[in-house]
Amino acid sequence: MMSGSRSSTDVDASHIGLVVTIIVLVVIASLSGPRGTLVIAACLTSWFVLVLTVVHIRGGRGGEAVRRAYVATFGWGDYVTP
């Protein structure tokens, strides 16, 4: 069920962003080793936790809060698709 500002397009774009991020992390791991990959993964994880905290403080709960944080972290994937 969709309600309010929910959009499956946002989540679809986030899936694309996540896939692109994983591909980039694999390429970085193969070229520079695990150190650079861990730094980037830690930054992304920190950003996700920060957004999740802000959404939770502003009243988001449960799956809705996780969805908002996911879209905020990986929603840029919409810009890499034609």
Secondary structure, DSSP 4 states (H G I P E B T S, - for coil): ---TT--HHHHHHHHHHHHHHHHHHHHHHHHH-HHHHHHHHHHHHHHHHHHHHHHHHTT--HHHHHHHHHHHHHGGGGGG--
